[in-house]
């Protein structure tokens, strides 16, 4: 059912009923108009109440219709809004729980609005690279004032109804009730009162003013320009609110809003953001693990290792209110880990992001221990020790002996074989990889590594656990490096070859940063610690002697230049500063290194730098899809945007390849293969790329 019509004596009630959030689908829009017609034609009906069933008034556009003909089929939301505004009887929006996007725009079209407390109110279209397209930029400033409205529109943030009700002079909320449960009765009483009073006030007829409109709009433009340099939508939002303030008529402002909405729909940035929106939701769906799969109870979590990763992982669960036992082998290491967790929380309190009382609650949920025996009742144990298989073996053998049957045993390994780790136990079905990204209490990505024997209910439980701690989880198969680190190896190899051929670290980094990365590969290496990559590289060289690497990074590490933590890496760092200063020592080392290899340095363009690194990701990503390590190309994009700083406005490496054109990607790879110093074998396009190209398809076709 999409919406249903009912009567309470002289009041018509139209209830949107399109779970889970009453999205404004074609069928819902049609039923809304049908309900309005029934009410207007019924002489007994004196007023009309529009509300939503279940746990939302309306979350806006129905995402199931995105990209389908139904999304643009009439009646549009604008048709519904026009019909409400033209109603000869009072229309009251009874709003509860969620009113977002088109749902809020629908409420703004009504003559009156009654809200329950704790209702989330937002116009989040900017998060999809768009702006409100059904009058939101024109009506919201009229009821909340230009400044509050513009802030909501350009950020997409959600604000509680009771907070909006406190804004002086606001005209959004005509009445606020204490709970969603009493909303219907209050709305009916309110509707009867308004029907007797007469009068049909419309938001469109309210003035839109600001005491210093020109100065405020210029200020807003400057702020948005600094915050959203690669995204056009926030700037267009400012243009539309400026139109609300300065247009001679409401309809003129609506025309400007529509023009900007249509423009944004066609931008690659909006396409990228919409792609990521759907990709993140698709990532949680596993083909052979339906949502109905039973989940194991996770009431207590244990973390083995109180270092940087272990402490960050523990914080995720403490933040979610889950008790955590954290294990270390030495009291000194345990004390250091606890102090770091406490320090992180204190910093949040100082910034106003956390209450002191919440800090105390979280620390009370944390139990430190030096004994494996204290882990025996844990429902989920996450190992976060050093990345060496011998150490992992000792930990998992001990866990297998101590932890209760049915508990999930997870490894935070970033590269190692989860099947081998599972073999150290008598319960391989209970073993899974949970690869958090550093800092684990901040980074959104969680790679969930599915072993060959990992039980489906274990996978289902871990995915639900990821949602509980607000992570974006992507399932990966077992291979060296899984999805992210297997691809980053090829990215890093190309970065090393570029140094050998004539680039400096800062040239490579600046090219990637101009493309949109937060930082290039060498600044990232210094931040993460070059010794970490060195250890992984030494293992891989032993296991795969046929794989060639530049040795510049090894020379760097042999001299202890591990990055920021040693004040020297690819760059130099002043005491107490994280600012990267190009290093003359590194540049001299590169000159000597090239001379030893007999390489004559050449001038390398930013375009070559960017595309050698990006297409290395794409080619390896295609092979990962061939090997079924990732189930969807969109999963790879989610991994790279949420875990590796790939620019969000580009949508991920696989979408970028689609937009660049696979034919052009293959041509570029063929050109790179002719470089005598590069790895010609690697640059043979993956079989999947050639198959897609031959079929006239791209990566999006296989999502």
C-alpha positions in Angstrom: 0.0 0.0 0.0 1.4 3.5 -0.9 -1.2 5.7 0.9 -4.7 5.3 2.3 -7.7 7.5 2.9 -9.9 7.6 5.9 -12.4 9.9 7.7 -12.8 10.9 11.3 -16.3 12.5 11.0 -15.6 15.9 9.3 -11.8 15.4 9.0 -10.2 13.5 6.1 -6.9 11.7 6.9 -4.5 10.8 4.1 -1.8 8.5 5.5 1.3 7.8 3.4 2.2 4.1 3.8 5.3 3.2 1.8 7.8 1.5 4.2 10.4 2.0 5.5 10.2 5.8 5.4 7.2 6.6 3.3 9.2 7.5 0.2 7.3 9.7 -2.3 7.0 7.1 -5.0 4.8 7.4 -8.1 2.1 5.3 -6.4 2.3 7.4 -3.2 2.1 10.7 -5.2 -0.9 9.3 -7.1 -2.7 8.3 -3.9 -2.0 11.6 -2.3 -3.8 13.4 -5.2 -6.6 10.9 -5.2 -7.1 11.4 -1.4 -7.1 15.2 -1.9 -9.8 14.9 -4.6 -12.0 12.7 -2.4 -11.7 15.1 0.5 -12.5 18.2 -1.6 -15.5 16.5 -3.3 -16.9 15.4 0.1 -19.2 18.1 1.6 -18.9 16.6 5.0 -15.1 17.1 5.1 -14.0 20.4 6.6 -10.2 19.9 6.8 -7.6 17.4 5.6 -4.7 15.9 7.6 -1.7 14.4 5.8 0.5 12.1 7.9 2.8 9.1 7.6 2.4 5.5 8.8 5.0 3.7 10.8 8.2 5.4 11.8 8.3 8.4 9.5 6.2 11.2 8.1 8.2 11.0 4.9 11.9 10.6 4.1 11.4 12.2 0.7 12.1 10.7 -2.7 11.7 6.9 -2.9 15.3 5.7 -3.5 13.9 2.5 -5.1 12.8 4.6 -8.1 16.0 6.5 -8.6 17.2 6.0 -12.2 13.9 4.5 -13.3 11.1 6.0 -15.4 8.8 6.1 -12.3 10.9 8.8 -10.7 10.0 11.4 -13.4 6.5 10.1 -14.2 3.7 12.5 -13.5 2.3 13.4 -11.1 5.6 14.9 -9.8 5.9 16.1 -6.3 5.5 19.6 -7.7 2.0 18.6 -8.9 1.1 17.3 -5.5 2.4 20.5 -3.8 0.4 22.6 -6.3 -2.8 20.7 -5.5 -2.3 21.1 -1.8 -1.8 24.9 -2.2 -4.9 25.2 -4.3 -7.0 23.3 -1.8 -10.2 25.2 -0.7 -10.1 23.4 2.6 -7.3 23.6 5.2 -4.6 21.0 4.8 -2.6 20.2 8.0 0.7 18.2 7.9 0.9 16.0 11.0 4.7 15.4 11.1 6.5 12.8 13.2 9.8 11.1 13.5 11.3 11.9 10.1 10.6 14.8 7.7 13.4 15.0 5.1 13.8 16.2 1.6 10.6 16.0 -0.4 8.8 15.0 2.8 9.6 18.4 4.4 8.8 20.2 1.1 5.4 18.5 1.1 4.8 19.7 4.7 5.9 23.2 3.7 3.1 23.3 1.0 0.4 22.6 3.6 -1.5 25.4 5.3 -0.5 24.3 8.8 2.0 22.0 10.4 1.9 20.2 13.7 5.0 18.4 14.7 5.9 15.8 17.4 9.0 16.3 19.5 12.3 14.6 18.5 11.3 14.7 14.8 14.4 14.8 12.5 14.0 17.6 10.0 16.3 18.1 7.1 16.8 18.9 3.4 19.7 16.5 2.7 19.8 16.7 -1.1 23.2 18.4 -1.1 24.6 15.0 0.0 23.7 13.7 -3.4 25.2 16.7 -5.2 21.7 18.2 -5.6 19.5 20.8 -4.1 15.9 20.7 -2.9 13.9 20.6 -6.2 10.3 21.1 -5.0 10.5 24.5 -3.4 12.6 23.8 -0.4 15.1 26.6 -1.1 12.2 29.1 -1.5 9.9 28.0 1.3 12.3 27.1 4.1 13.9 30.6 4.3 10.4 32.1 4.6 9.5 30.0 7.7 12.9 29.8 9.5 14.8 32.9 8.2 17.5 32.9 5.5 20.4 32.1 7.8 19.0 29.0 9.5 17.5 27.7 6.3 20.6 28.2 4.2 22.7 26.4 6.8 20.3 23.4 6.8 20.3 23.4 2.9 24.0 23.7 2.3 25.0 21.1 5.0 22.1 18.7 4.8 22.2 18.5 8.6 19.2 17.2 10.5 17.7 19.4 13.3 15.2 18.2 15.9 11.7 19.7 15.7 11.8 21.0 19.3 15.0 23.0 18.5 13.4 24.5 15.4 10.4 25.5 17.4 12.6 27.7 19.6 13.7 29.9 16.8 12.3 33.4 17.3 9.7 34.2 14.7 9.7 30.8 13.1 6.6 29.8 11.1 7.5 26.2 10.3 5.8 24.6 13.4 2.3 25.8 14.2 2.0 23.4 17.1 4.5 21.0 18.9 3.2 17.9 20.7 5.1 15.7 23.1 5.0 12.4 21.3 4.2 10.8 18.0 1.6 8.7 19.8 -0.5 11.7 20.6 0.0 13.4 17.3 -3.1 12.0 15.5 -5.6 13.1 18.2 -3.9 16.5 18.5 -3.9 16.9 14.7 -7.6 16.2 14.4 -8.4 18.7 17.1 -6.1 21.3 15.6 -7.7 20.7 12.1 -11.2 21.2 13.4 -10.1 24.5 15.1 -8.5 25.8 11.9 -11.6 24.8 9.8 -13.8 26.9 12.1 -11.4 29.8 12.1 -11.1 30.0 8.3 -8.2 31.3 6.4 -5.7 29.3 4.2 -2.2 30.8 4.8 0.5 29.7 2.4 4.2 29.7 2.9 4.7 31.0 -0.6 3.0 34.3 0.4 5.3 34.9 3.4 8.0 37.6 2.9 11.6 36.4 2.7 13.8 39.1 4.2 17.3 39.6 5.7 18.5 42.9 7.2 21.7 42.7 5.3 20.9 40.4 2.4 23.7 41.3 0.0 26.4 41.1 2.7 25.0 37.9 4.1 24.9 36.2 0.7 28.4 37.2 -0.1 29.6 35.9 3.3 27.7 32.6 2.6 29.4 32.3 -0.9 32.8 32.7 0.6 32.1 30.2 3.4 30.8 27.6 0.9 33.6 28.1 -1.5 36.1 27.2 1.2 34.2 24.2 2.4 33.1 22.6 -0.8 35.8 23.4 -3.4 35.1 20.4 -5.6 31.3 20.2 -5.3 29.0 22.6 -7.1 25.8 21.9 -5.2 26.5 24.0 -2.1 27.2 27.1 -4.2 24.0 26.5 -6.2 22.1 26.3 -2.9 23.3 29.7 -2.0 22.2 31.0 -5.4 18.7 29.7 -4.8 18.4 31.2 -1.3 19.7 34.4 -2.8 16.9 34.2 -5.3 14.3 33.7 -2.5 15.6 36.9 -0.9 15.9 39.0 -4.1 13.3 37.7 -6.6 10.3 39.9 -7.3 8.0 36.9 -7.1 7.9 33.5 -5.5 7.5 31.9 -9.0 10.6 33.6 -10.2 12.6 32.1 -7.3 11.1 28.7 -8.1 12.2 29.0 -11.7 15.8 29.6 -10.6 15.6 26.7 -8.2 14.4 24.4 -11.0 17.1 25.5 -13.4 19.8 24.8 -10.8 18.3 21.5 -9.9 18.3 20.3 -13.5 21.9 21.6 -14.0 23.1 19.7 -10.9 21.4 16.4 -12.0 23.7 16.3 -15.0 27.0 17.0 -13.3 29.6 14.2 -12.8 29.9 15.3 -9.2 26.2 14.5 -8.5 26.4 11.3 -10.4 29.4 10.3 -8.2 27.6 11.1 -5.0 24.4 9.3 -6.1 26.6 6.3 -7.1 28.2 6.3 -3.6 24.8 6.6 -1.9 23.5 3.5 -3.6 26.8 1.7 -3.4 27.0 2.0 0.3 23.6 0.5 0.7 24.3 -2.2 -1.8 27.6 -3.1 0.1 25.5 -4.4 3.0 23.7 -6.9 0.9 25.3 -10.3 0.4 23.9 -12.5 -2.3 23.8 -15.8 -0.4 23.2 -14.2 3.1 19.7 -12.9 3.2 18.6 -10.2 5.7 16.6 -12.9 7.4 19.7 -14.9 8.4 19.8 -15.4 12.2 22.3 -13.3 14.1 24.3 -14.2 17.1 23.9 -12.1 20.3 26.8 -9.7 20.8 26.5 -8.2 24.3 30.2 -8.4 25.3 33.2 -7.6 23.2 36.9 -8.4 23.8 39.9 -6.8 22.1 43.3 -8.5 22.1 45.9 -5.7 22.0 45.7 -2.3 23.5 47.9 -0.5 20.9 46.7 2.2 18.5 44.4 -0.2 16.6 43.1 -2.1 19.6 42.3 1.0 21.5 40.5 2.6 18.5 38.5 -0.6 17.9 37.5 -0.7 21.6 36.3 2.9 21.4 33.9 2.0 18.7 32.1 -0.4 20.9 32.3 1.7 24.0 30.7 4.6 22.0 27.8 2.2 21.2 27.3 1.3 24.8 28.8 -2.2 24.5 31.1 -3.5 27.4 34.6 -4.2 26.2 37.4 -6.2 27.8 40.8 -5.2 26.5 43.8 -7.6 26.9 47.5 -6.9 26.9 50.5 -9.1 28.0 52.4 -6.4 29.9 51.0 -3.9 32.5 53.0 -1.1 30.9 51.4 -1.7 27.5 48.0 -2.0 29.0 48.4 1.3 31.0 49.6 3.1 27.9 46.6 1.9 25.9 44.1 2.9 28.6 45.7 6.3 28.8 45.4 6.8 25.1 41.7 6.0 25.1 41.2 8.3 28.0 43.1 11.1 26.3 41.0 10.7 23.1 37.8 11.0 25.1 39.1 14.0 27.0 40.0 15.7 23.7 36.4 15.2 22.6 35.1 16.7 25.8 37.3 19.8 25.4 36.0 20.3 21.8 32.4 20.0 23.1 31.7 16.8 21.2 31.2 14.7 24.3 29.8 15.3 27.7 32.0 14.6 30.8 29.3 12.2 32.1 29.4 10.3 28.8 33.2 10.0 29.1 32.8 8.4 32.5 30.1 6.0 31.3 32.3 4.8 28.4 35.3 4.3 30.6 33.2 2.4 33.1 32.3 0.0 30.3 36.0 -0.8 29.7 37.6 -3.6 31.6 41.4 -4.0 31.3 43.1 -7.4 31.8 46.3 -9.3 31.5 44.6 -12.7 31.5 43.0 -14.6 28.6 40.7 -16.2 31.2 38.8 -12.9 31.4 37.7 -13.3 27.8 35.9 -16.5 28.2 32.4 -15.0 28.2 32.9 -12.6 25.3 30.5 -12.9 22.4 32.9 -11.3 19.9 36.7 -11.2 20.2 38.7 -9.0 17.9 42.5 -9.6 17.6 44.6 -6.5 17.0 48.2 -7.6 17.5 51.2 -7.2 15.3 50.9 -8.2 11.6 52.9 -11.4 11.8 51.4 -14.9 11.3 53.4 -16.5 14.1 52.0 -14.0 16.6 48.4 -14.4 15.2 48.8 -18.2 15.6 49.6 -18.0 19.3 46.7 -15.6 19.9 44.1 -17.7 18.1 45.2 -21.0 19.6 44.8 -19.4 23.0 41.4 -17.9 22.2 40.2 -21.3 20.8 41.1 -22.9 24.2 39.5 -20.2 26.4 36.6 -18.5 24.7 33.1 -20.0 24.9 31.6 -22.0 22.1 29.6 -19.9 19.6 31.7 -16.8 20.2 33.0 -15.0 17.0 36.7 -14.8 16.6 37.8 -11.9 14.4 41.2 -10.8 13.2 42.0 -7.2 12.4 44.7 -8.4 9.9 45.2 -6.0 6.9 46.8 -8.5 4.6 47.2 -12.0 6.0 45.4 -15.2 5.1 42.2 -15.4 7.2 41.8 -19.1 6.2 45.2 -19.9 7.7 44.3 -17.9 10.8 41.0 -19.9 11.1 43.0 -23.2 10.8 44.7 -22.4 14.1 41.3 -23.1 15.8 38.9 -26.0 16.0 36.1 -23.7 15.0 37.0 -22.2 11.6 33.3 -21.5 11.0 33.4 -18.9 13.8 36.5 -17.0 12.4 36.2 -13.9 10.2 38.4 -10.9 9.3 37.4 -7.5 10.6 39.9 -5.1 9.0 39.5 -1.7 10.6 41.3 1.3 9.2 43.4 3.6 11.2 42.5 5.6 13.3 39.9 2.9 14.0 37.7 5.1 16.1 37.5 7.7 13.2 37.7 5.9 9.9 34.3 4.7 8.5 35.5 1.7 6.5 35.4 -1.9 7.8 36.5 -4.7 5.4 34.7 -7.9 6.5 36.9 -10.8 5.3 34.9 -13.9 4.6 36.9 -17.1 5.0 36.2 -20.2 3.1 34.5 -21.7 6.2 33.0 -18.6 7.8 29.4 -19.3 8.8 26.6 -17.3 7.3 25.3 -16.3 10.7 28.8 -15.1 11.6 28.9 -12.9 8.5 25.3 -11.6 9.2 26.2 -10.8 12.8 29.4 -9.0 12.0 27.7 -6.9 9.3 25.0 -5.9 11.9 27.7 -5.2 14.4 29.4 -2.9 11.9 26.1 -1.0 11.5 25.8 -0.7 15.3 29.2 1.0 15.6 28.5 3.2 12.5 30.9 1.6 10.1 30.5 1.2 6.4 31.1 -2.5 6.0 32.3 -4.2 2.7 32.7 -7.9 2.3 35.9 -9.2 0.8 37.2 -12.6 0.0 40.6 -14.0 1.1 43.7 -13.0 -0.7 46.8 -11.0 0.2 45.6 -7.5 1.0 41.9 -8.3 0.4 40.4 -5.4 -1.6 42.0 -2.2 -0.4 45.6 -3.2 0.3 45.8 -5.5 -2.7 45.0 -2.5 -4.9 47.1 0.0 -3.0 50.2 -2.2 -3.6 49.9 -1.5 -7.3 49.3 2.2 -6.7 52.4 2.4 -4.5 54.5 0.4 -7.0 53.7 3.0 -9.7 54.5 5.8 -7.3 57.9 4.3 -6.7 58.6 3.8 -10.4 57.7 7.5 -11.0 60.4 8.5 -8.5 62.9 6.3 -10.3 61.9 7.9 -13.6 62.3 11.5 -12.6 59.6 12.7 -10.2 60.0 14.0 -6.7 57.7 12.9 -3.9 56.1 16.4 -3.7 55.4 16.4 -7.5 53.6 13.1 -7.3 51.7 14.1 -4.1 50.6 17.5 -5.5 49.3 16.0 -8.8 47.1 13.6 -6.8 46.0 16.3 -4.4 45.0 18.6 -7.3 43.0 15.6 -8.6 41.2 15.7 -5.3 42.9 13.2 -2.9 43.3 14.5 0.6 47.0 13.6 0.4 49.3 11.9 -2.1 51.0 8.5 -1.6 54.2 9.8 -0.1 52.5 12.1 2.5 50.2 9.2 3.3 53.2 6.9 3.7 54.8 9.3 6.2 51.5 9.6 8.1 50.9 5.8 8.3 54.6 4.9 8.9 56.8 3.8 6.1 58.0 0.9 8.2 54.6 -0.7 8.0 54.7 -0.8 4.2 58.4 -2.0 4.4 57.5 -5.0 6.5 54.7 -6.0 4.1 56.9 -5.4 1.1 59.7 -7.6 2.4 57.2 -10.4 3.0 55.8 -10.1 -0.5 59.2 -10.0 -2.1 60.0 -13.3 -0.5 56.7 -14.9 -1.5 56.6 -13.4 -5.0 60.2 -12.8 -6.2 58.8 -12.1 -9.7 57.2 -8.9 -8.5 59.5 -5.9 -9.1 59.5 -2.8 -6.8 61.4 0.4 -6.7 64.0 0.2 -3.9 63.8 3.8 -3.0 61.4 3.2 -0.1 63.7 0.5 1.2 66.6 2.9 1.2 64.5 5.4 3.1 63.5 2.8 5.8 67.0 1.4 6.2 68.0 4.8 7.5 65.1 5.0 9.9 63.1 7.6 8.0 59.7 6.1 8.9 57.7 9.3 8.5 56.1 11.7 11.0 56.9 9.6 14.0 60.6 9.9 13.4 60.4 13.5 12.1 61.8 12.3 8.8 60.4 10.2 5.9 59.8 11.2 2.3 59.6 14.7 3.8 61.2 16.5 6.8 59.1 17.5 9.8 59.8 20.1 12.4 59.5 19.2 16.1 55.8 19.5 17.1 54.6 20.0 13.5 52.9 17.7 11.0 53.7 20.0 8.1 55.6 18.2 5.3 58.7 20.0 4.1 60.4 18.7 0.9 63.6 17.0 1.8 66.9 17.8 0.1 68.3 14.6 1.4 65.6 12.6 -0.3 66.0 14.4 -3.6 69.8 13.9 -3.5 69.2 10.2 -2.7 66.9 9.9 -5.7 69.6 11.5 -8.0 72.2 9.0 -6.8 69.7 6.1 -7.1 68.9 6.9 -10.7 72.5 7.2 -11.6 73.2 3.8 -10.1 70.3 2.3 -12.1 71.5 4.1 -15.3 68.2 5.9 -15.7 68.1 9.3 -17.3 65.4 11.3 -15.6 62.6 12.6 -17.8 59.9 15.3 -17.3 56.6 13.6 -16.4 53.3 15.4 -16.6 50.7 15.5 -13.9 48.3 13.7 -16.3 50.7 10.7 -16.5 51.2 10.7 -12.8 47.5 10.7 -12.0 46.5 8.1 -14.6 49.3 5.7 -13.9 48.3 5.6 -10.3 44.6 5.5 -10.9 44.6 3.0 -13.7 46.8 0.8 -11.6 43.9 0.7 -9.1 41.4 0.1 -11.8 43.3 -2.8 -13.4 43.9 -4.5 -10.1 40.3 -3.8 -9.1 39.1 -5.6 -12.3 41.3 -8.6 -11.4 39.8 -8.6 -7.9 36.4 -8.8 -9.5 37.6 -11.6 -11.7 38.9 -13.5 -8.7 35.6 -12.8 -6.8 37.4 -11.1 -4.0 34.8 -8.3 -4.4 31.3 -9.1 -5.5 30.6 -5.7 -7.1 32.6 -2.9 -8.7 30.7 -0.5 -6.5 32.1 -2.3 -3.4 35.6 -1.3 -4.6 34.5 2.3 -4.9 33.1 2.3 -1.4 36.4 0.9 -0.1 38.5 3.6 -1.8 36.3 6.6 -0.9 35.7 5.6 2.7 39.1 4.1 3.5 41.8 5.5 1.2 40.8 9.2 0.7 39.7 8.8 -3.0 38.0 12.1 -3.8 34.3 11.7 -3.1 33.3 13.9 -6.1 35.0 11.4 -8.4 32.9 8.5 -6.9 35.7 5.9 -6.7 38.2 4.4 -9.1 35.8 2.1 -11.0 33.2 4.8 -11.6 36.1 7.1 -12.7 37.1 4.5 -15.2 33.5 4.3 -16.5 33.3 8.1 -16.9 36.8 8.3 -18.5 35.7 5.5 -20.9 37.0 2.0 -20.8 38.3 2.4 -24.4 40.4 5.3 -23.2 41.5 3.4 -20.1 42.8 0.5 -22.3 44.6 2.9 -24.6 46.4 4.5 -21.7 47.4 1.0 -20.3 48.8 0.0 -23.6 50.8 3.2 -23.7 52.1 2.6 -20.1 53.1 -0.9 -21.1 55.6 0.5 -23.7 57.5 2.4 -21.0 60.8 0.4 -20.8 61.1 1.0 -17.1 57.5 0.1 -16.1 55.9 -3.3 -15.6 54.6 -4.2 -19.0 53.0 -7.5 -17.8 51.0 -5.6 -15.2 49.7 -3.2 -17.8 48.1 -5.9 -19.8 44.4 -4.9 -19.4 42.5 -7.3 -17.1 40.3 -9.8 -19.0 37.2 -8.3 -17.4 38.0 -4.9 -18.8 38.4 -6.3 -22.3 35.2 -8.3 -22.0 33.2 -5.3 -20.9 34.6 -3.2 -23.7 33.8 -5.8 -26.3 30.2 -6.1 -25.0 29.8 -2.3 -24.9 29.4 -2.3 -21.2 31.2 -0.8 -18.2 31.7 -1.6 -14.5 28.4 -0.1 -13.5 26.6 -2.7 -15.6 27.8 -5.4 -13.3 26.9 -3.8 -10.0 
